[in-house]
Amino acid sequence: MENNFRQTNTIREFILAKLPEHSHDIAKFTAQRFNITRQAVNKHIQHLLNQQLISKSGATKNCRYTLKEASHVREERLPPPISWEKIYPI
């Protein structure tokens, strides 16, 4: 089970790392590298889309994926700021 989790993370990290150079063929490129189907890669891509780490433009053969801007991802992923004055009154 842990092996599958490790491979899942490896594949997703690979997609994120290679996306800038392979925005137009990331599914094919990843499938060839890991010897898995494009459908399997697309499940990983869907997960990354759902996590809002990447974005998609176009459809089918004209589809391109891009990394979301770091500031945009950061704002959505971090909890709201904590007011320390509420926790530690002065």
N, CA and C of each residue as an Amber inpcrd file, in Angstrom:
protein
   270
   0.8220000  -1.1960000   0.0000000   0.0000000   0.0000000   0.0000000
   0.8640000   1.2570000   0.0000000   1.9030000   1.2710000   0.8490000
   2.7760000   2.4360000   0.9040000   3.5240000   2.6180000  -0.4100000
   3.8290000   1.5200000  -1.0870000   4.4950000   1.5920000  -2.3800000
   3.6350000   2.3420000  -3.3960000   2.3190000   2.0610000  -3.3960000
   1.4040000   2.7670000  -4.2940000   1.3530000   4.2540000  -3.9580000
   1.3480000   4.5700000  -2.6680000   1.3210000   5.9630000  -2.2390000
   2.5910000   6.6810000  -2.6840000   3.7310000   5.9950000  -2.5440000
   5.0080000   6.5790000  -2.9450000   5.0360000   6.8090000  -4.4540000
   4.5450000   5.8370000  -5.2230000   4.5290000   5.9970000  -6.6770000
   3.5610000   7.1080000  -7.0930000   2.4250000   7.1900000  -6.4210000
   1.4660000   8.2560000  -6.7110000   2.1150000   9.6180000  -6.5160000
   2.7910000   9.8080000  -5.4060000   3.4710000  11.0790000  -5.1440000
   4.5720000  11.3390000  -6.1570000   5.3150000  10.2960000  -6.5160000
   6.3910000  10.4450000  -7.4950000   5.8320000  10.8980000  -8.8330000
   4.7400000  10.2920000  -9.2640000   4.1240000  10.6540000 -10.5400000
   3.6200000  12.0890000 -10.5020000   2.9510000  12.4750000  -9.4500000
   2.4060000  13.8320000  -9.3490000   3.5240000  14.8710000  -9.2690000
   4.5920000  14.5770000  -8.5450000   5.7290000  15.4890000  -8.4920000
   6.3870000  15.6120000  -9.8580000   6.4770000  14.5050000 -10.5880000
   7.0320000  14.5180000 -11.9410000   6.1910000  15.4060000 -12.8510000
   4.8730000  15.2550000 -12.7780000   3.9770000  16.0770000 -13.6030000
   4.1980000  17.5520000 -13.3030000   4.2410000  17.9140000 -12.0330000
   4.4390000  19.3140000 -11.6550000   5.8050000  19.8350000 -12.1130000
   6.8310000  18.9900000 -12.0350000   8.1750000  19.4110000 -12.4280000
   8.3130000  19.5760000 -13.9400000   7.6800000  18.7010000 -14.7000000
   7.8460000  18.7020000 -16.1540000   6.7870000  19.5060000 -16.8900000
   5.7930000  19.9660000 -16.1970000   4.6840000  20.6730000 -16.8430000
   5.1140000  21.9070000 -17.6430000   6.0310000  22.7260000 -17.1510000
   6.4030000  23.9000000 -17.9500000   6.9400000  23.5600000 -19.3410000
   7.6940000  22.4750000 -19.4710000   8.2480000  22.0980000 -20.7710000
   7.2990000  21.2310000 -21.5930000   6.3400000  20.5950000 -20.9530000
   5.4630000  19.6370000 -21.6330000   3.9880000  19.9450000 -21.4010000
   3.6240000  21.2140000 -21.4600000   2.2400000  21.6040000 -21.1950000
   1.2690000  21.0060000 -22.2110000   1.7500000  20.7200000 -23.4050000
   0.8880000  20.2120000 -24.4770000   0.8370000  18.6840000 -24.5410000
   1.8130000  17.9900000 -23.9330000   1.8410000  16.5240000 -24.0320000
   2.2200000  15.8500000 -22.7150000   1.8540000  16.4760000 -21.5910000
   2.2690000  15.9520000 -20.2830000   1.7260000  14.5500000 -20.0200000
   0.5190000  14.2320000 -20.4750000  -0.0400000  12.8960000 -20.2300000
   0.7610000  11.8380000 -20.9900000   1.0460000  12.0920000 -22.2400000
   1.8190000  11.1390000 -23.0510000   3.2360000  10.9950000 -22.5000000
   3.8650000  12.1260000 -22.1810000   5.2310000  12.1280000 -21.6730000
   5.3340000  11.3520000 -20.3550000   4.3990000  11.5910000 -19.4520000
   4.4000000  10.9160000 -18.1490000   4.1000000   9.4260000 -18.3130000
   3.1470000   9.1010000 -19.1780000   2.7990000   7.6880000 -19.4240000
   4.0050000   6.9090000 -19.9270000   4.7580000   7.5060000 -20.8310000
   5.9470000   6.8380000 -21.3610000   7.0110000   6.6790000 -20.2820000
   7.2000000   7.7010000 -19.4750000   8.2370000   7.6700000 -18.4390000
   7.9510000   6.6180000 -17.3740000   6.6790000   6.4600000 -16.9840000
   6.3270000   5.5320000 -15.8980000   5.7200000   4.2270000 -16.4000000
   5.6170000   4.0930000 -17.7200000   5.0530000   2.8760000 -18.3190000
   3.6390000   2.5990000 -17.7760000   2.8170000   3.6470000 -17.7870000
   1.4180000   3.5330000 -17.3930000   0.5640000   4.1100000 -18.5240000
  -0.7310000   3.9260000 -18.4470000  -1.6150000   4.4230000 -19.5100000
  -1.8400000   5.9280000 -19.3650000  -2.2260000   6.5660000 -20.4720000
  -2.5700000   7.9900000 -20.4070000  -3.7890000   8.2010000 -19.5260000
  -4.6930000   7.2160000 -19.4900000  -5.8680000   7.3330000 -18.6200000
  -5.4490000   7.3820000 -17.1480000  -4.4380000   6.5920000 -16.7930000
  -3.9370000   6.6190000 -15.4140000  -3.3120000   7.9750000 -15.1040000
  -2.5560000   8.5170000 -16.0600000  -1.9570000   9.8380000 -15.8790000
  -3.0540000  10.8870000 -15.7250000  -4.1100000  10.7650000 -16.5140000
  -5.2010000  11.7350000 -16.4350000  -5.8700000  11.7490000 -15.0650000
  -5.8960000  10.6270000 -14.3790000  -6.4290000  10.6160000 -13.0070000
  -5.5490000  11.4640000 -12.0820000  -4.2350000  11.3780000 -12.2860000
  -3.3210000  12.2060000 -11.4940000  -3.5050000  13.6790000 -11.8450000
  -3.6700000  13.9610000 -13.1290000  -3.8830000  15.3350000 -13.5730000
  -5.1830000  15.8790000 -12.9860000  -6.2320000  15.0750000 -12.9850000
  -7.5040000  15.5070000 -12.3970000  -7.3370000  15.8290000 -10.9180000
  -6.5600000  15.0310000 -10.2120000  -6.3040000  15.2970000  -8.7950000
  -5.6050000  16.6520000  -8.6280000  -4.5880000  16.9090000  -9.4660000
  -3.8650000  18.1750000  -9.3840000  -4.7650000  19.3510000  -9.7420000
  -5.6780000  19.1460000 -10.6930000  -6.6560000  20.1850000 -11.0230000
  -7.5840000  20.4520000  -9.8410000  -8.0610000  19.3860000  -9.2140000
  -8.9600000  19.5230000  -8.0620000  -8.2730000  20.2110000  -6.8830000
  -6.9660000  19.9900000  -6.7510000  -6.1930000  20.6340000  -5.6830000
  -5.8110000  22.0600000  -6.0590000  -6.1670000  22.4710000  -7.2670000
  -5.8950000  23.8080000  -7.7960000  -4.4000000  24.1210000  -7.8520000
  -3.6080000  23.0780000  -8.1470000  -2.1770000  23.2670000  -8.3240000
  -1.8450000  23.5560000  -9.7780000  -2.7170000  23.1060000 -10.6910000
  -2.5380000  23.3610000 -12.1140000  -3.8530000  23.8540000 -12.6960000
  -3.7760000  24.4210000 -13.8920000  -4.9900000  24.8460000 -14.5770000
  -4.9860000  24.2760000 -15.9860000  -6.1630000  24.2090000 -16.5770000
  -6.3410000  23.6140000 -17.8910000  -6.9600000  24.6440000 -18.8190000
  -6.4610000  24.6650000 -20.0600000  -7.0810000  25.5070000 -21.0720000
  -7.2060000  24.6910000 -22.3510000  -8.2460000  24.9620000 -23.1080000
  -8.4850000  24.2080000 -24.3320000  -9.1450000  22.8730000 -24.0520000
  -9.3640000  22.1220000 -25.1250000 -10.0030000  20.8130000 -24.9980000
  -9.3210000  19.8130000 -25.9270000  -9.4160000  18.5750000 -25.5720000
  -8.8730000  17.4250000 -26.3130000  -7.4640000  17.6930000 -26.8400000
  -7.2800000  17.7120000 -28.1530000  -5.9270000  17.8290000 -28.7080000
  -5.3070000  19.2110000 -28.5030000  -6.1200000  20.2070000 -28.2610000
  -5.6070000  21.5560000 -28.0210000  -5.4810000  21.8740000 -26.5320000
  -5.5940000  20.8630000 -25.6950000  -5.5520000  21.0440000 -24.2480000
  -4.1250000  21.3560000 -23.7910000  -4.0140000  22.3220000 -22.9020000
  -2.7310000  22.6850000 -22.2980000  -2.9340000  22.8240000 -20.7870000
  -1.9500000  22.3660000 -20.0590000  -1.9700000  22.4900000 -18.6040000
  -0.8470000  23.4300000 -18.1910000  -1.1040000  24.2310000 -17.1860000
  -0.0870000  25.1410000 -16.6670000  -0.1210000  25.1240000 -15.1480000
   1.0230000  25.4480000 -14.5600000   1.0920000  25.5760000 -13.1060000
   0.3670000  26.8400000 -12.6990000  -0.3370000  26.7670000 -11.6020000
  -0.9540000  27.9840000 -11.0640000   0.1510000  28.8430000 -10.4730000
  -0.0760000  30.1440000 -10.4540000   0.9040000  31.0470000  -9.8600000
   1.0610000  30.7320000  -8.3800000   2.2810000  30.8000000  -7.9140000
   2.5750000  30.4410000  -6.5210000   1.7790000  31.2880000  -5.5450000
   1.6460000  32.5700000  -5.7910000   0.9170000  33.4180000  -4.8510000
  -0.5550000  33.0300000  -4.7980000  -1.1330000  32.6630000  -5.9560000
  -2.5310000  32.2490000  -6.0060000  -2.7320000  30.9510000  -5.2230000
  -1.8430000  29.9800000  -5.4410000  -1.9390000  28.6970000  -4.7340000
  -1.7220000  28.9130000  -3.2500000  -0.7410000  29.7150000  -2.9110000
  -0.4210000  29.9510000  -1.5090000  -1.6060000  30.5430000  -0.7640000
  -2.2540000  31.5230000  -1.3510000  -3.3860000  32.1550000  -0.6880000
  -4.5150000  31.1760000  -0.4410000  -4.7560000  30.2770000  -1.3750000
  -5.8610000  29.3390000  -1.2270000  -5.5260000  28.2140000  -0.2660000
  -4.2560000  27.8350000  -0.1600000  -3.8750000  26.6670000   0.6210000
  -3.6170000  26.9890000   2.0920000  -3.2710000  28.2310000   2.4150000
  -2.9730000  28.5820000   3.7920000  -4.2480000  28.9480000   4.5470000
  -4.2730000  28.6070000   5.8260000  -5.4230000  29.0330000   6.6350000
  -5.3810000  30.5500000   6.8170000  -6.4940000  31.1450000   7.2250000
  -6.4930000  32.5940000   7.4360000  -5.5000000  32.9740000   8.5240000
  -4.9590000  34.1830000   8.4500000  -3.9810000  34.6060000   9.4640000
  -4.5920000  34.5890000  10.8610000  -3.7570000  34.2900000  11.8290000
  -4.1970000  34.2340000  13.2260000  -3.8140000  35.5400000  13.9060000
  -4.7420000  36.0970000  14.6310000  -4.4400000  37.2790000  15.4220000
  -3.9070000  36.8050000  16.7620000  -2.6130000  37.0110000  16.9700000
  -1.9970000  36.5410000  18.2120000  -2.5490000  37.2830000  19.4130000
  -3.1050000  38.4660000  19.2040000  -3.6730000  39.2160000  20.3190000
  -4.8960000  38.5060000  20.8950000  -5.5890000  37.7510000  20.0500000
  -6.7420000  36.9970000  20.5560000  -6.3000000  35.8130000  21.3870000
  -5.1610000  35.2230000  21.0250000  -4.6580000  34.0540000  21.7490000
  -3.9080000  34.4870000  23.0040000  -3.0680000  35.5070000  22.8560000
  -2.2610000  36.0060000  23.9640000  -2.5940000  37.4700000  24.2070000
  -3.6590000  37.7510000  24.9500000  -4.0330000  39.1510000  25.1880000
  -2.9250000  39.8980000  25.9200000  -2.7860000  41.1750000  25.5650000
  -1.7510000  42.0050000  26.1860000  -2.3510000  42.7420000  27.3670000
